[in-house]
Amino acid sequence: MSRFTGDCGLRVLLLGATGLIGSAIAARLHGDGHEVLAVTRSQGPDAMRLPVAQRAEMDIRAATTPEAWLPHLKGMDAVVNCAGVLQDGVRDSTAAVHREAPAALWEACERLGVRRVVQLSAMGVDRGGVSAFSHSKLAGDEALKARDLDWVILRPSVVVGRSAYGGSALFRGLAALPVLVRTPDAGPLDIVQLDDVVETVVLMLEPGAPARVELELAGPERLTFEQVVQTYRAWLGWKPARLVSAPGFLMGAAYRLGDLIGRLGWRPPIRSTARREIVRGAVGDSGEWKRLTGIEPRSLSAALAAEPASVQERWFASLYLLKPLIIGTFALFWLMTGFVSLGPGYYVAEWLMRAAGAARPLSDISVIAGGVADLVVGVGILVRRTSRLALIAALLLSLFYIAAGTALHPELWRDPLGPMMKIWPILALNLVCLAILRER
């Protein structure tokens, strides 16, 4: 019986509320009349779009003591933990998010008597870890099992749904390519639908639901990685892609590049952890899950057939793998412009300033300032934390260059090479980068 939201509503503390699974659970619980306190890293757009009663800003990486959780647990009836990170990075710590912070949360739950805890783990972590991701996930599960709580541990296979993030987004992006690179070392996948996972969480929160159980959430189809991509490609309305084999060193380079991008604060789905997890695959036994819940999981093909792809889906699929290329190319443009201005093109730029009437040292200062500004913008675009601010700065700087060039050298508008006219497609690309920047 809820004390706050009607006859049967619960107050639920939800971790990882802005993720693929967490946001879907938040929406479902809210729609069912439950009151959700969503724990999010920031109160930005990702958090504000959640249809929840309350939001709490918290960096889970730092919440490694029970005292950090006690204020948020007061008055709660249940906890649902969907927090997870694929790999350690500038913004992420697998040990803190999967093991240390949850262990502190479980202790706090025990202290306050918040007995019902639903933990979203991952398929196969209890069969031997192959990465820091799976090792830390299992450690968080074991810490929960050691507590006197009514816990439920759910271990879904790869989760996909109409929303796309991480692996589910990668499948769409790969489906948009004209060729499909073979992944001969990839393990099989029992793809599970997001709706089935959400329904399971809701059922596990009901009064009298099973407790102290571990359930594998596996879809009814066992597919290869290539079959999953081809299924998405058919759904998007494109002909089957030609299968090609890529040299091992190229695949290795792609994963290492993903790790490098991760060090800049981005979260690409193709990283070394993903490689190890893909090799293991994600298969399980759904028998106990179906018996306890009555859920008949839907296959990937059936779920996609029920919701035909829209033009938005095709746009997203086509842009997904282009996004790093677009942003990387744009950052490289600004970096190279800065290097040229301060290097081989310095005297040309300085001559243009002097031709416009700027005497030394003003001409030198102007060229150096412009080159440094270009370099700062380029680096800022590459770093995820500063990318949006840097893109806005790039937009303003481009507009300034148009105004300054027009004032100092109006004849550049008549130049057959079009140095002034070429700024306009640069502005358009800048707007595209801003439009596709967000990850969720």
N, C-alpha and C positions, 0 to 999 in steps of 0.2 A: 504494500500500500504506500503510495507516494505521499509525502507531506507537502508537495509543492504543485503538482501539475495534474490533478484530477484523480480518478479512482484507481488507475493502475499504472500511472507513469512512474518512472524511475529517475533518479538523478545519477548520471553516469559521467565519470571522468574518462575522457578519451584522449589518448596520446597518439601522435602521428596523424592528427586530424586533417592535415592538408595533403596527405598522400593519396594515391589511387584508391586504396582500400579504406583508409580512414575517412576521406571525404564522403564516400558512398555510405559508410556506416553512419556518419553524422547526419546526412540527409534522411536516411531511413528512420533513425531513432527520433529525430525531430518530427517527421511525418506521423510517427506512431504515438506522439504525445509525450515522449520522454524529454527530460531536461538534460541537455548535454553541456558540460564544461570542457571546451576544447583547449588542449594544451598545444600551443604553437610557438615556434621559435621567435616569430615577430608578429606584430599586428599590421602587416602589410596587406596587399590586395588578396593574396592567397588565403589569409585568415579571415578577412572581412567578407569574403563571398560565402563563407560557411553559414548555413541556416541553423545556428545554434543559439541557445539562451545566453551563454557566457563564454568568454575567451580569456585564457590566461597566458601571458607571454612568459616563456621559460626556455632557456637553453638546457635541454635534457643532459647534455654532456657534463654540465656543472652540478646537476641535481643528484649527487652521489651520497647524500645522507638522508635518513628518514625525516629529519627536521625540514628539509627542503620541500617535502611532499605533504606534511601534516596539514598546513593551512588549506591546501587544495582539496584534501580528502574529507574535510569536515562536512557532514550532512550528505555525503555520497552513499549511494546504495551499491554501486558496482564500478569496476574499472575495466576498460578495454584498452589494451596496449597494441597499437598498430605501428609504433615507431620502429624504423629500421633504416639502415644505410648499407649500401653495397660494399663500400671500401673506405679505408682511412684516407683522409685528405685534409685540406685546409679547413673545411667546414664540418668535417665528419670524423667520428671516432667509433669504430665498431665496439671496442671494449666498453666505452662509457655508455653508449646508447643501448647496447644489447645486454650487457651484464651488470655493470656497476650501478647505473641509475635504476634499472628495474629491481635489482636486489634491495636497494634502499626503499623503493616504493612498496615492495612486498612486505618489508618489515613495518613500514608505516601503516599499511592496511591491517596488519595483524594487531598493531597497537590500538587502532581506532575501531576495530571490529568490522571493517568493510570486507566482508567475506567473499563476495563473488568477484572473481577476476578471470577475464578472458584474455588469453595471451596468443597473439598471432605470431607463430614461429615460421619455419620453412621446411618444406619437404626434404627428408633425407638427412637432416642435421643429427639425428639420433643414431645414424648408421655409420658415423665416422666423418669428422670434419675434413674438408679439403682446402679451407681458407680461413682467414680471420673472421670472415662473415659467419660461416657455419659453426666454427668453434665458439664464438661469442654468443651466438643464438642459443646453442645448446646449454651454455653456462647459465644464461638467463632463465631457461626452462627449468634447469635443475634447482636453481635458487628458489623458484616458485614452488616446486614440488616439495621442497623441504619445509615449507611454511604450513601452519594450521589454517588453511583457507579453502574455500570451495572453488578451486581453480579448474579451468578448462584450457588445454593447450591445443590449438589448431595449427596443423602443418599443411598449408595448401601447396599444391604444385604451382607452376607458373600461372599467375592470375591475369586474365584479360577481360576486357569489357568494352562498352561503347566509349568510355573515357580512355585516354591513352597516356601512359607515362612509363618510362623505363623500358622493360622488356616488351610490353604490349605496344609501345610506340615504335620500338625497333622493328618489330615484325611488319608494321605498316610501311616503315621507311624502306626496308629491304624489298618489300613487295612492289615498290614503285620503280625499282631498278630494272633495266631491260634484260639483265642477266642475273642469275642467282649463283653465288659462289658456294661450292660444296663445303660442307663442314663434316668431313668423314669421321672425325673423332668425337662428334657431339652425341650425347646420350639421348634416349627417347624421352618424350614429354607427355604427361597426362594433363593437358591443358584444362584448367578449371575456370568456370565463369565467375566474374565478380559478383553477379546477383546471387549465385549459390553460396558464396562465401558470406555475403552480407546476411542472407537469410539464416545461415547457421549461427552467426553471432547473435542475432535477435532471439533465436530459439534458446540459446544458451543463457540468456539473461532472464528468461521467464521463471516464475516461481516453480519450484519442483524440478527444474532442469537438471540433467546429470551433472555430477561434480567429480573432480579428481579423475578426469579422463583425458586421454591424448588421442586426437582424431586426425587421420590423414585425409585431406580433401583432394581427391584425385578425380579428374574428369573421366568419362567413359571411353574415350578414344586414346589410343597410344600412338603418337605420331612422331615422325622424325622432324628435325628442325626444318628441313627443306619442305616437308609436307605442310607444316604450319604456315610458312611463308607463301607457298603456292595457294593454300586455302584463302589467305587474305587477298592475294592477287586476283583470284577468281571473284571474290566478293566485291572488289573494287572495279570489276568489269574489264580487266585486262587479260590478254592471252597469256598462257603459261610462259614463264621466262625460261630462257635457255640456261641449262646447268653448265657451269664452267668450274674448272679446278684452278685454284690459285696456289702458287708455291708457298711452302710453309713459312719461309722467311718473310713473305709479304703479310701473311696473317699475323705473325709475331710482331711485325712492325706496327700493324694497326692497333694491336692491344697495347704496345708500349706508347704509341701516340696517345691513346686514350688515357693511360696513366699520367702522361705529361699534362694533358688538358685538365685532368683531375687536380693536379697540383696548383693550377691556376684558379681553382675554386668552382669549376664546372663539374657536372655530374654525367659524363657520357656513359651510356649503357655498355659500351665495348671497352672493358678494362681487364687487367690480368685476373681479377677475382671472377669476373663473368666467364672468362675462358675456362677456369678450373670448374666452376659450377656447371657450365654447359657440357663439359666432358662427362661429368657425373650423371647429368640428366635429372629429371624430376618425375619419378614414378612412385606409385604407392597403392595401397589397398583401401578402397573406399567402402568396404563392407560394413565396418562398424559405424562409420559416419552415416550411411544410409539407414542402418538399423535404428540408431538412436534418434535420428531427426525425421525420417520419412522422406528426405529430399532425394529426388532422382536427378542427379546432375546432368546438365545439358552438354551435348558435344559442341565443339567449336563450330562445325559446319551448320548445325541446327540453330545455334545462337545467332550466327551471322545471317543466315537465311531469314530469320525472323525480323531483322532490321536492315533493309537494303542500304547500301552505302550511298551517301549523299555527295554532292560536289565538295562540301567542306571536308569530308573524309579524304577525297582524292587530292585536294589542295594540301592537306596536312601531310599525307603520305609522300607527296612529291617534294615538299619543302623540308621534310624532316632531316634527311641526310645532306641537303643543300645548306641547311642552317650553319653548321660549323664552317663550311666552305665560304659562305657569304661573309660571316663575321670575321673569319680569319683573313680573307682577302682584303676586306675593308681595313682591318688593323694593319696589314702589311702595306697597304697604300699609304697610310699616314706615316708609318715608320720609314718607308723608303723616301717619301717626300722630305722628311726631316733629315735623313742621312744625306740626301743629295744637296739640300739647301746648305748644310754645314760642311759638305765635302766638295765634290767636283763642280757643283753648281753655285758655289758661294760667290765667286767673282761675277758671274752673270747676274745673280740676284742683286748684288751690291751695285753693279753698274746700272741696273734698272732703277734702283732707288735714287742714285745720283742724277740719272737722266731726268727724273721727276722733280729734281730740285733739292733733294735731301743731301746736306753736306755731311762729311765725316765729323764726329763719330756716330751721328744719328743713323746714317745708312747702315753702318756695321751693326749697331745695336738692333735695328729693325730686322735685319736678316737673321741674326743670331736668335733673337726672341721668337721669330716665326718658326725657325727650325726646331728650337727646343719645344715650342708649343705643339708642333706636329708630332714630335717623339713622345711627349707626355700623353697626348691623345691616343696614339697607337698602342702604347703600353697599357693605358687605362682600359681600352676596349678589350684587350686580351685577358685582363683579370676580371673574374666574374663579379666580385664585390663592387668594382668601380665602373663596370661596363656601361651601365645606363647613364651615369653622370658623364662619362667620356663621350658617349654618342651624342648627348645633348651639346657638350662642348664642341664636338666636331661640326655639328649643325650650325652653331653660332659662329664658329671660326670660318666656315665656308661662306656664310653670308657676309662676314666681315671682309673676306678676301674679294668677294664680288664688289662690295662697296669701295674698298681701297683701290682695287685694280681699275675700276671705272673712273675714280677721281684722279688717280695718278697717271694712268695710261689708257685713256679711252680708245686709242687706236687698236688696242688688243681685241676689241669686239670685231674689228675688220680683218684680223689675222686669219689667213686661210687654214691654219692648223687648229683654229678654234679654241685657244686656251681658256677663254671666258665661257664659251658655250659648253665646254666639257664639265664645268662645275655643276650644271643642272642634273645630269645623270648621277653625279656623285651625291647630290642632295637626295635624289630619289632612292639610291641605295642606302643612304643613311636612314631614311624613314622606314625602309624595309627591315633593316637591322633592329630598329626600335620596336617594330610591330611584332617580330618573331622572337624577341629576346627572352621572354618569360618561359620558364621550364615547365610550369604546371598550368 
